[in-house]
Amino acid sequence: MNYIVLDIEFNGRKFASPHPMEVIEIGAVRLDESLRDTDTFAAFIKPVYFAKLNSFIKKKTGIPQESIDGAARFPKVIGDFREWLDAKPGPVTFVVWGGEDIKRIVQDVRMHKLDETYWTQTPSLDLLKGFLQTQGLKNDVSVEGALEMLGIEASGAAHRALDDAKMTADIFRAAYEKLDLTLAKEYKDTFSNSKERRIVRSAAKSLASRRIAPTWELAVEHYLKGKIALEDPRKEAELRAYFDALPAFPMPTRAEEAPQGAAAAEAANSASRPEAAAAAAERPLAEPEQAE
């Protein structure tokens, strides 16, 4: 077994554009069955669009513009990466922190009209999801946060692909005995991202906090409109399924909600009645917590 701990960095844009963001750096660590580092891969990629890095990406990653200017295009780099992956025989499982890394690679493979079979059929383990399970956590944590929880000193530069891959490998080794390795799955297309799902979750939670039974229609009208583009029916269906699968959030008792005398109690009682719920929803609602 080859565990390939993978991380990518991608470029960004500060304005609405039909052009996609692209991978600009790949970093990977190969682990053997004993979880020992046996090899590494690192390469920059010159994107087709937004090849000039904006100030946010340069500050976040520390990648110098010259490294991107002198890099090869995606087809050459992904071909080199595949050769590196195939250099050692045996099955491969990718280990990634969250679901974006493989998704971004598949998107760029498709954009360049390359064969996607290897990237969609090689299983990938979302270590973030596995780590949260081992710790009994519900909220996402960063690689650096996980290292701190495990008492492991972070090394290298955050948001650089190879350094992040090395730190992710440290987490994988530390958590390995408790991980559910059956979480490793082949790639499946998703049309929403984790930030959008957090906004949906926050909308449902906020509705419940107002003693309003959360419905998808209310969430869209009062929280999601203007924050999440829902023109793609596949994306809307995916987010709605996520919304419908959320656990029931507790509604505050009347005493918790507004212990301000008889008038407040009557208002709370009225809002709890089905015929008043829709009217209550029309009142201005608090913004859901913002996803980073």
Backbone as numpy.savetxt, mean C-alpha at the origin, in Angstrom:
# Nx Ny Nz CAx CAy CAz Cx Cy Cz
14.74 -23.16 -2.31 13.90 -21.96 -2.31 14.77 -20.71 -2.31
14.42 -19.78 -3.17 15.04 -18.46 -3.18 14.00 -17.44 -2.73
14.25 -16.81 -1.60 13.43 -15.69 -1.19 14.07 -14.42 -1.73
13.34 -13.70 -2.56 13.85 -12.46 -3.15 13.14 -11.30 -2.45
13.86 -10.65 -1.56 13.30 -9.50 -0.84 13.47 -8.29 -1.74
12.36 -7.72 -2.15 12.34 -6.74 -3.23 11.81 -5.39 -2.75
12.42 -4.34 -3.25 11.88 -3.00 -3.03 12.11 -2.17 -4.29
11.17 -1.29 -4.57 11.32 -0.38 -5.71 11.05 1.04 -5.26
11.59 1.99 -6.01 11.23 3.39 -5.86 10.66 3.85 -7.20
9.71 4.77 -7.15 9.13 5.26 -8.39 9.07 6.77 -8.39
8.97 7.33 -9.58 8.95 8.79 -9.69 7.58 9.32 -9.32
7.42 10.60 -9.34 6.15 11.19 -8.93 5.79 12.36 -9.82
4.61 12.89 -9.59 4.16 14.05 -10.34 3.36 14.94 -9.40
3.43 16.22 -9.62 2.73 17.16 -8.76 1.46 17.70 -9.39
1.11 17.18 -10.55 -0.06 17.69 -11.24 -0.78 16.53 -11.91
-2.05 16.73 -12.21 -2.83 15.68 -12.87 -2.24 15.41 -14.25
-2.08 14.13 -14.56 -1.51 13.76 -15.85 -2.01 12.39 -16.25
-2.22 12.18 -17.54 -2.61 10.84 -17.99 -1.44 9.87 -18.00
-0.22 10.38 -17.85 0.95 9.52 -17.90 1.19 8.85 -16.55
1.62 7.60 -16.57 1.80 6.87 -15.31 3.10 7.25 -14.61
3.12 7.02 -13.30 4.39 7.05 -12.58 5.10 5.72 -12.86
6.42 5.76 -12.87 7.19 4.59 -13.28 8.27 4.24 -12.25
8.71 3.00 -12.31 9.80 2.54 -11.45 11.09 3.23 -11.88
11.83 3.76 -10.88 13.11 4.40 -11.18 14.28 3.71 -10.48
13.98 2.77 -9.59 15.06 2.04 -8.92 14.53 0.70 -8.44
15.34 -0.34 -8.65 15.03 -1.68 -8.14 16.17 -2.11 -7.23
15.81 -2.64 -6.08 16.79 -3.23 -5.18 16.28 -4.57 -4.67
17.13 -5.56 -4.59 16.69 -6.89 -4.17 17.81 -7.61 -3.44
17.40 -8.43 -2.47 18.32 -9.28 -1.72 17.86 -10.72 -1.90
18.78 -11.62 -2.25 18.45 -13.04 -2.38 18.80 -13.74 -1.07
17.82 -14.45 -0.51 18.03 -15.26 0.68 17.87 -16.73 0.32
18.72 -17.58 0.91 18.56 -19.02 0.67 17.58 -19.59 1.69
17.43 -20.91 1.71 16.46 -21.54 2.60 16.79 -21.32 4.07
18.05 -21.02 4.36 18.46 -20.72 5.73 18.35 -19.23 6.04
17.81 -18.47 5.09 17.59 -17.02 5.21 18.89 -16.23 5.27
19.94 -16.79 4.69 21.21 -16.07 4.60 21.25 -15.27 3.30
21.82 -14.05 3.40 22.03 -13.25 2.19 23.03 -13.96 1.29
22.67 -14.14 0.04 23.61 -14.77 -0.88 23.98 -13.85 -2.05
23.17 -12.81 -2.30 23.45 -11.94 -3.45 22.52 -10.74 -3.38
22.89 -9.68 -4.09 22.04 -8.49 -4.17 21.97 -8.00 -5.61
20.92 -7.23 -5.88 20.75 -6.59 -7.20 20.31 -5.15 -6.95
20.88 -4.23 -7.72 20.47 -2.83 -7.61 20.67 -2.16 -8.97
19.70 -1.36 -9.37 19.81 -0.64 -10.65 18.84 0.53 -10.67
19.29 1.61 -11.32 18.42 2.74 -11.60 17.76 2.53 -12.96
16.65 3.23 -13.18 15.91 3.15 -14.43 15.55 4.57 -14.87
15.76 4.85 -16.14 15.34 6.14 -16.69 13.91 6.01 -17.21
12.97 6.72 -16.60 11.57 6.56 -17.02 11.29 7.26 -18.34
10.20 6.86 -18.97 9.76 7.50 -20.21 9.17 8.88 -19.90
8.35 8.95 -18.84 7.70 10.19 -18.45 8.29 10.68 -17.12
8.28 11.97 -16.92 8.76 12.58 -15.68 10.18 12.12 -15.35
11.03 12.14 -16.37 12.42 11.72 -16.16 13.19 12.71 -15.30
12.71 13.94 -15.25 13.31 14.92 -14.35 12.61 14.80 -13.00
13.35 14.38 -11.99 12.76 14.14 -10.68 12.31 15.45 -10.05
11.13 15.43 -9.46 10.69 16.64 -8.78 11.36 16.73 -7.41
11.22 17.88 -6.77 11.94 18.15 -5.53 11.53 17.18 -4.42
10.25 16.79 -4.40 9.79 15.88 -3.35 10.48 14.53 -3.46
10.54 13.96 -4.67 11.17 12.66 -4.86 12.67 12.73 -4.57
13.31 13.80 -5.01 14.75 13.93 -4.75 15.03 14.02 -3.25
14.17 14.75 -2.53 14.38 14.87 -1.09 14.05 13.57 -0.37
12.99 12.91 -0.81 12.55 11.68 -0.15 13.55 10.55 -0.35
14.06 10.39 -1.56 14.92 9.24 -1.87 16.40 9.56 -1.80
16.74 10.81 -2.04 18.16 11.15 -2.14 18.80 10.70 -3.43
17.99 10.27 -4.40 18.54 9.83 -5.68 18.97 11.05 -6.49
20.21 11.13 -6.91 20.66 12.28 -7.70 20.12 12.19 -9.13
19.81 13.32 -9.71 19.29 13.37 -11.07 20.24 12.71 -12.05
21.55 12.85 -11.81 22.54 12.28 -12.73 22.42 10.75 -12.82
22.03 10.12 -11.70 21.89 8.66 -11.72 20.75 8.23 -12.62
19.69 9.03 -12.66 18.55 8.72 -13.54 18.90 9.04 -14.98
19.57 10.16 -15.20 19.93 10.57 -16.56 20.79 9.52 -17.25
21.67 8.88 -16.50 22.58 7.92 -17.09 22.11 6.48 -17.05
20.88 6.26 -16.56 20.37 4.90 -16.40 19.78 4.37 -17.70
19.68 3.04 -17.77 19.02 2.39 -18.91 17.51 2.46 -18.74
16.80 2.19 -19.83 15.34 2.17 -19.78 14.86 0.88 -19.13
13.57 0.86 -18.82 12.97 -0.26 -18.09 13.18 -1.62 -18.77
12.95 -1.76 -20.08 13.12 -3.10 -20.68 14.51 -3.69 -20.46
15.55 -2.88 -20.55 16.91 -3.38 -20.33 17.12 -3.78 -18.87
16.68 -2.94 -17.94 16.91 -3.22 -16.52 16.10 -4.42 -16.06
14.84 -4.50 -16.49 14.03 -5.63 -16.04 14.55 -6.93 -16.64
15.14 -6.85 -17.84 15.78 -8.03 -18.43 17.00 -8.44 -17.63
17.82 -7.47 -17.20 18.97 -7.78 -16.35 18.54 -8.37 -15.01
17.47 -7.83 -14.47 16.96 -8.33 -13.20 16.48 -9.77 -13.35
15.81 -10.06 -14.45 15.33 -11.43 -14.68 16.52 -12.38 -14.82
17.57 -11.97 -15.50 18.77 -12.81 -15.61 19.36 -13.08 -14.23
19.39 -12.06 -13.39 19.90 -12.24 -12.02 19.02 -13.20 -11.24
17.71 -13.09 -11.39 16.79 -13.98 -10.70 16.98 -15.43 -11.13
17.24 -15.64 -12.43 17.36 -16.99 -12.97 18.75 -17.60 -12.76
19.69 -16.79 -12.26 21.07 -17.28 -12.13 21.20 -18.40 -11.11
20.30 -18.45 -10.15 20.34 -19.51 -9.14 19.10 -20.38 -9.31
19.28 -21.69 -9.48 18.12 -22.56 -9.71 17.24 -22.67 -8.46
16.03 -23.11 -8.69 15.11 -23.32 -7.58 13.94 -22.35 -7.64
12.86 -22.69 -6.92 11.67 -21.83 -6.92 11.96 -20.48 -6.27
11.16 -19.49 -6.65 11.33 -18.12 -6.17 10.03 -17.66 -5.50
10.19 -16.99 -4.38 9.08 -16.26 -3.76 9.57 -14.85 -3.48
8.82 -13.87 -3.99 9.15 -12.48 -3.68 8.65 -12.15 -2.28
9.42 -11.35 -1.56 9.02 -10.84 -0.25 9.01 -9.32 -0.34
7.86 -8.71 -0.12 7.72 -7.26 -0.30 7.01 -6.66 0.91
7.21 -5.37 1.11 6.55 -4.67 2.21 5.35 -3.91 1.64
4.17 -4.53 1.70 2.98 -3.95 1.07 2.83 -4.49 -0.34
1.77 -4.05 -1.01 1.45 -4.62 -2.31 1.86 -3.81 -3.51
2.54 -2.68 -3.31 2.78 -1.78 -4.43 3.96 -2.20 -5.31
4.95 -2.89 -4.76 6.17 -3.15 -5.53 5.92 -4.02 -6.76
5.28 -5.16 -6.55 4.99 -6.04 -7.69 3.99 -5.36 -8.62
3.02 -4.66 -8.06 2.03 -3.96 -8.88 2.70 -2.96 -9.82
3.66 -2.20 -9.30 4.35 -1.21 -10.12 5.17 -1.87 -11.22
5.82 -2.99 -10.90 6.60 -3.69 -11.91 5.69 -4.22 -13.02
4.56 -4.82 -12.63 3.61 -5.34 -13.62 3.09 -4.21 -14.50
2.78 -3.07 -13.91 2.29 -1.93 -14.70 3.32 -1.49 -15.73
4.59 -1.44 -15.33 5.62 -1.01 -16.28 5.88 -2.07 -17.34
5.82 -3.34 -16.96 5.95 -4.42 -17.93 4.86 -4.28 -18.99
3.65 -4.00 -18.57 2.54 -3.86 -19.51 2.70 -2.60 -20.36
3.15 -1.52 -19.74 3.33 -0.28 -20.50 4.32 -0.47 -21.63
5.36 -1.26 -21.40 6.38 -1.50 -22.41 6.06 -2.72 -23.28
4.86 -3.29 -23.07 4.39 -4.42 -23.88 5.35 -5.60 -23.82
5.82 -5.91 -22.61 6.68 -7.06 -22.37 5.85 -8.22 -21.83
6.42 -9.41 -21.83 5.72 -10.58 -21.32 5.59 -10.48 -19.80
4.36 -10.54 -19.31 4.13 -10.37 -17.88 4.04 -11.69 -17.11
4.13 -12.82 -17.79 3.84 -14.11 -17.18 4.65 -14.35 -15.91
5.97 -14.14 -15.99 6.83 -14.41 -14.83 6.41 -13.57 -13.64
6.10 -12.30 -13.87 5.83 -11.37 -12.78 4.45 -11.58 -12.17
3.52 -12.08 -12.94 2.18 -12.31 -12.41 2.02 -13.71 -11.80
2.89 -14.64 -12.18 2.73 -16.02 -11.70 3.73 -16.42 -10.61
4.74 -15.61 -10.37 5.67 -15.90 -9.27 5.03 -15.44 -7.97
4.91 -16.31 -6.96 4.23 -15.90 -5.72 4.97 -14.80 -4.99
4.19 -13.98 -4.32 4.73 -12.84 -3.59 4.14 -12.83 -2.19
4.99 -12.66 -1.19 4.56 -12.60 0.21 4.55 -11.15 0.67
3.38 -10.66 1.05 3.27 -9.32 1.60 3.70 -9.38 3.07
4.95 -9.02 3.32 5.49 -9.12 4.67 4.82 -8.14 5.62
4.38 -7.00 5.12 3.66 -6.07 5.99 2.43 -6.73 6.58
1.63 -7.37 5.73 0.42 -8.04 6.20 0.78 -9.17 7.17
1.81 -9.93 6.84 2.23 -11.01 7.72 2.74 -10.51 9.06
3.51 -9.43 9.02 4.06 -8.87 10.26 2.94 -8.36 11.16
1.96 -7.66 10.58 0.84 -7.16 11.37 0.11 -8.31 12.06
-0.03 -9.44 11.38 -0.68 -10.60 11.98 0.12 -11.13 13.16
1.43 -11.20 13.01 2.26 -11.73 14.11 2.23 -10.82 15.33
2.00 -9.53 15.11 2.00 -8.57 16.22 0.60 -8.24 16.73
-0.43 -8.77 16.08 -1.79 -8.46 16.49 -2.16 -7.01 16.25
-1.61 -6.42 15.17 -1.84 -5.01 14.87 -2.84 -4.87 13.72
-3.55 -3.74 13.70 -4.50 -3.46 12.62 -4.01 -2.34 11.71
-3.23 -1.41 12.25 -2.76 -0.27 11.47 -1.39 -0.54 10.89
-1.18 -0.08 9.66 0.10 -0.29 8.99 1.24 0.36 9.75
2.41 -0.22 9.61 3.63 0.35 10.16 4.67 0.41 9.04
5.62 1.30 9.19 6.70 1.42 8.21 7.75 0.37 8.48
8.66 0.21 7.53 9.79 -0.70 7.73 10.58 -0.27 8.96
10.83 1.03 9.08 11.58 1.52 10.23 10.83 1.27 11.54
9.50 1.44 11.51 8.70 1.17 12.71 8.74 -0.28 13.11
8.69 -1.18 12.13 8.76 -2.61 12.43 10.12 -2.99 13.01
11.18 -2.42 12.45 12.52 -2.69 12.99 12.60 -2.25 14.45
12.05 -1.08 14.74 12.08 -0.58 16.12 11.31 -1.51 17.05
10.15 -1.99 16.61 9.37 -2.91 17.42 10.13 -4.20 17.70
10.95 -4.63 16.75 11.71 -5.87 16.89 13.05 -5.66 17.58
13.38 -4.41 17.89 14.65 -4.12 18.54 15.84 -4.25 17.61
15.61 -4.01 16.31 16.67 -4.11 15.31 17.04 -2.70 14.86
18.31 -2.39 14.86 18.75 -1.07 14.45 18.65 -0.92 12.94
17.99 0.15 12.50 17.88 0.41 11.07 19.24 0.82 10.51
19.54 0.34 9.32 20.81 0.67 8.68 20.54 1.10 7.25
21.42 1.91 6.71 21.24 2.38 5.35 20.29 3.56 5.28
19.91 3.91 4.07 19.07 5.08 3.82 17.65 4.64 3.50
16.68 5.18 4.23 15.28 4.88 3.93 14.92 5.42 2.55
14.04 4.73 1.86 13.56 5.10 0.53 14.65 5.02 -0.53
15.62 4.17 -0.29 16.52 3.72 -1.34 16.30 2.22 -1.47
16.14 1.76 -2.70 15.60 0.43 -2.93 16.41 -0.68 -2.27
17.72 -0.71 -2.48 18.51 -1.81 -1.93 18.58 -1.74 -0.41
18.74 -0.54 0.14 18.78 -0.42 1.60 17.45 -0.84 2.22
16.34 -0.44 1.61 15.03 -0.86 2.12 14.86 -2.37 2.01
15.36 -2.96 0.92 15.27 -4.41 0.77 16.08 -5.12 1.85
17.24 -4.60 2.18 18.06 -5.20 3.23 17.37 -5.12 4.59
16.76 -3.96 4.88 16.06 -3.82 6.15 14.81 -4.71 6.20
14.13 -4.84 5.06 12.97 -5.74 4.99 13.41 -7.18 5.20
14.59 -7.55 4.69 15.12 -8.89 4.91 15.38 -9.13 6.39
15.85 -8.12 7.12 16.07 -8.25 8.56 14.75 -8.55 9.28
13.67 -7.88 8.86 12.36 -8.13 9.47 11.89 -9.55 9.14
12.09 -9.95 7.89 11.67 -11.29 7.46 12.35 -12.37 8.30
13.65 -12.23 8.51 14.36 -13.21 9.32 13.85 -13.24 10.75
13.63 -12.04 11.32 13.22 -11.96 12.72 11.81 -12.51 12.94
10.93 -12.32 11.95 9.53 -12.72 12.11 9.23 -14.08 11.49
10.19 -14.70 10.85 9.96 -15.87 10.00 9.20 -16.98 10.71
9.60 -17.32 11.92 9.00 -18.47 12.62 7.51 -18.28 12.88
7.05 -17.03 12.97 5.64 -16.77 13.26 4.83 -16.45 12.01
5.49 -16.32 10.87 4.79 -15.90 9.65 3.95 -17.03 9.06
2.83 -16.66 8.50 2.00 -17.59 7.73 2.46 -17.51 6.28
3.30 -18.45 5.88 3.88 -18.40 4.53 2.86 -18.73 3.44
1.68 -19.21 3.84 0.64 -19.45 2.84 0.06 -18.13 2.32
0.45 -17.01 2.93 0.02 -15.71 2.43 0.66 -15.37 1.09
1.72 -16.09 0.72 2.37 -15.85 -0.57 1.41 -16.24 -1.70
1.10 -15.28 -2.54 0.11 -15.49 -3.60 0.64 -14.95 -4.93
0.10 -15.49 -6.03 0.38 -14.91 -7.33 -0.29 -13.55 -7.44
0.24 -12.74 -8.34 -0.26 -11.37 -8.50 -1.71 -11.37 -8.96
-2.48 -10.49 -8.38 -3.86 -10.28 -8.79 -4.06 -8.80 -9.00
-4.65 -8.43 -10.13 -4.86 -7.02 -10.42 -5.71 -6.36 -9.33
-5.28 -5.20 -8.87 -6.08 -4.38 -7.98 -6.19 -3.00 -8.61
-7.30 -2.34 -8.33 -7.57 -1.06 -8.98 -7.58 0.09 -7.99
-7.40 -0.23 -6.70 -7.30 0.81 -5.68 -6.00 0.60 -4.93
-5.63 1.60 -4.13 -4.41 1.47 -3.35 -4.73 1.56 -1.86
-3.70 1.37 -1.04 -3.91 1.30 0.41 -4.40 2.64 0.97
-3.93 3.74 0.41 -4.40 5.06 0.87 -5.89 5.20 0.65
-6.37 4.80 -0.53 -7.80 4.91 -0.83 -8.62 4.00 0.08
-8.10 2.81 0.37 -8.83 1.91 1.27 -8.88 2.47 2.69
-7.81 3.16 3.11 -7.85 3.77 4.44 -8.88 4.89 4.50
-9.02 5.65 3.42 -10.03 6.71 3.39 -11.43 6.11 3.47
-11.66 5.01 2.75 -12.96 4.33 2.80 -13.25 3.84 4.21
-12.25 3.25 4.83 -12.43 2.75 6.21 -12.75 3.91 7.16
-12.04 5.02 7.01 -12.27 6.18 7.86 -13.67 6.74 7.67
-14.17 6.71 6.43 -15.52 7.20 6.15 -16.56 6.36 6.89
-16.42 5.05 6.84 -17.36 4.16 7.53 -17.31 4.39 9.04
-16.11 4.54 9.55 -15.94 4.76 11.00 -16.54 6.09 11.43
-16.36 7.13 10.59 -16.89 8.45 10.93 -18.41 8.46 10.90
-19.01 7.78 9.93 -20.47 7.69 9.89 -21.00 7.02 11.15
-20.37 5.92 11.54 -20.82 5.21 12.74 -20.68 6.08 13.98
-19.64 6.91 14.01 -19.43 7.78 15.18 -20.56 8.79 15.34
-21.30 9.04 14.26 -22.44 9.96 14.30 -23.77 9.21 14.46
-23.68 7.94 14.81 -24.86 7.09 14.99 -25.67 6.99 13.70
-24.95 6.96 12.57 -25.57 6.78 11.26 -25.09 5.44 10.70
-26.01 4.59 10.33 -25.63 3.30 9.76 -24.84 3.54 8.47
-23.60 3.10 8.41 -22.78 3.38 7.22 -23.32 2.67 5.99
-23.49 3.41 4.92 -23.83 2.82 3.62 -22.85 3.36 2.60
-22.67 2.62 1.53 -21.75 3.03 0.49 -22.16 4.37 -0.12
-23.46 4.56 -0.32 -23.94 5.78 -0.95 -23.62 7.01 -0.07
-23.81 6.88 1.23 -23.49 8.00 2.12 -21.99 8.26 2.16
-21.20 7.19 2.15 -19.75 7.36 2.17 -19.27 8.09 0.92
-19.82 7.71 -0.24 -19.42 8.37 -1.49 -19.82 9.83 -1.47
-21.06 10.10 -1.08 -21.59 11.46 -1.14 -20.85 12.41 -0.21
-20.54 11.96 1.01 -20.05 12.88 2.03 -18.55 12.78 2.29
-17.90 11.73 1.81 -16.48 11.57 2.12 -15.60 11.32 0.90
-16.06 10.49 -0.01 -15.17 10.03 -1.07 -15.18 10.94 -2.29
-16.28 11.64 -2.53 -16.38 12.53 -3.69 -15.30 13.60 -3.61
-14.52 13.72 -4.65 -13.45 14.69 -4.68 -12.15 14.21 -4.08
-12.18 13.05 -3.41 -10.97 12.50 -2.81 -10.49 11.24 -3.53
-11.43 10.46 -4.04 -11.09 9.23 -4.75 -11.82 9.24 -6.09
-11.09 9.06 -7.17 -11.71 8.98 -8.50 -12.38 7.62 -8.66
-13.67 7.63 -8.92 -14.43 6.38 -9.02 -15.01 6.16 -10.41
-14.40 6.80 -11.41 -14.92 6.64 -12.78 -14.75 5.21 -13.29
-13.68 4.53 -12.87 -13.44 3.15 -13.30 -14.37 2.23 -12.50
-15.32 1.56 -13.16 -16.27 0.71 -12.42 -15.59 -0.43 -11.69
-14.43 -0.89 -12.18 -13.72 -1.96 -11.49 -13.17 -1.47 -10.15
-12.70 -0.24 -10.15 -12.19 0.35 -8.90 -13.32 0.58 -7.90
-14.44 1.13 -8.40 -15.56 1.36 -7.49 -16.07 0.04 -6.91
-16.17 -0.99 -7.74 -16.63 -2.29 -7.26 -15.69 -2.86 -6.21
-14.39 -2.70 -6.44 -13.40 -3.21 -5.49 -13.50 -2.48 -4.15
-13.61 -1.14 -4.20 -13.70 -0.38 -2.95 -15.04 -0.61 -2.24
-16.09 -0.79 -3.02 -17.38 -1.07 -2.39 -17.35 -2.43 -1.69
-16.73 -3.42 -2.33 -16.61 -4.74 -1.69 -15.79 -4.64 -0.40
-14.74 -3.81 -0.44 -13.94 -3.59 0.77 -14.79 -2.93 1.85
-15.58 -1.92 1.47 -16.47 -1.22 2.41 -17.46 -2.21 3.03
-18.08 -3.04 2.19 -19.10 -3.98 2.68 -18.50 -5.03 3.62
-17.20 -5.32 3.45 -16.56 -6.34 4.28 -16.00 -5.80 5.58
-16.06 -4.48 5.78 -15.52 -3.89 7.01 -16.34 -4.36 8.22
-15.69 -4.50 9.38 -16.44 -4.85 10.58 -17.37 -3.71 10.98
-18.37 -4.05 11.76 -19.28 -3.01 12.24 -18.57 -2.16 13.28
-18.49 -0.86 13.02 -17.84 0.03 13.98 -18.84 0.39 15.09
-18.38 0.47 16.33 -19.31 0.77 17.43 -19.86 2.18 17.30
-21.15 2.31 17.57 -21.77 3.63 17.62 -21.76 4.12 19.06
-21.49 5.40 19.30 -21.44 5.88 20.68 -22.81 5.82 21.33
-22.82 5.60 22.64 -24.09 5.68 23.36 -24.52 7.13 23.40
-25.77 7.35 23.74 -26.26 8.73 23.80 -25.47 9.55 24.82
-25.10 8.91 25.92 -24.34 9.63 26.95 -22.97 10.03 26.43
-22.35 9.13 25.63 -21.04 9.43 25.08 -21.12 10.48 23.98
-22.25 10.45 23.25 -22.36 11.31 22.08 -22.57 12.77 22.45
-23.53 13.05 23.35 -23.84 14.45 23.66 -24.60 14.55 24.97
-23.94 14.44 26.11 -24.61 14.54 27.40 -24.91 16.00 27.75
-25.83 16.61 27.00 -26.08 18.04 27.14 -27.56 18.32 27.42
-28.20 17.44 28.19 -29.57 17.71 28.59 -30.58 17.08 27.68
-31.84 17.42 27.93 -32.95 16.77 27.23 -32.94 17.04 25.74
-32.57 18.24 25.33 -32.59 18.58 23.90 -31.58 17.72 23.14
-30.38 17.55 23.72 -29.36 16.74 23.07 -29.79 15.29 23.03
-30.41 14.81 24.11 -30.85 13.42 24.14 -31.90 13.16 23.07
-32.83 14.12 22.92 -33.86 13.98 21.90 -33.25 13.97 20.50
-32.24 14.81 20.28 -31.59 14.85 18.97 -30.92 13.53 18.67
-30.26 12.95 19.67 -29.58 11.67 19.46 -30.60 10.57 19.18
-31.72 10.61 19.93 -32.76 9.61 19.74 -33.36 9.73 18.34
-33.54 10.96 17.90 -34.10 11.19 16.56 -33.17 10.68 15.49
-31.85 10.95 15.63 -30.89 10.54 14.62 -30.78 9.05 14.52
-31.15 8.34 15.63 -31.03 6.88 15.61 -32.19 6.22 14.89
-33.28 6.99 14.65 -34.42 6.41 13.96 -34.16 6.36 12.46
-34.56 5.29 11.79 -34.26 5.14 10.36 -34.69 6.32 9.52
-35.92 6.88 9.83 -36.41 7.96 8.97 -35.60 9.24 9.13
-34.83 9.34 10.26 -34.04 10.55 10.49 -32.60 10.40 10.07
-32.17 9.17 9.79 -30.76 8.93 9.50 -30.31 9.67 8.24
-31.15 9.61 7.21 -30.75 10.27 5.96 -30.64 11.78 6.15
-31.59 12.34 6.93 -31.53 13.78 7.18 -30.28 14.13 7.97
-29.94 13.30 8.94 -28.73 13.55 9.73 -27.50 13.51 8.85
-27.51 12.61 7.88 -26.35 12.49 7.00 -26.15 13.71 6.14
-27.26 14.48 5.92 -27.14 15.66 5.08 -26.41 16.81 5.79
-26.34 16.73 7.13 -25.62 17.77 7.85 -24.13 17.62 7.58
-23.34 18.71 7.68 -21.92 18.62 7.39 -21.25 17.57 8.26
-20.44 16.74 7.64 -19.76 15.66 8.36 -18.30 16.00 8.52
-17.73 15.46 9.58 -16.30 15.69 9.82 -15.50 14.98 8.76
-14.36 15.53 8.43 -13.46 14.90 7.48 -12.92 13.60 8.07
-12.82 12.54 7.27 -12.18 11.32 7.77 -10.70 11.58 7.98
-10.11 10.75 8.84 -8.67 10.91 9.07 -7.93 10.75 7.76
-6.94 11.57 7.55 -6.22 11.56 6.28 -5.20 10.42 6.25
-5.15 9.74 5.12 -4.18 8.67 4.95 -2.89 9.26 4.42
-1.79 8.80 5.01 -0.49 9.29 4.53 -0.06 8.54 3.29
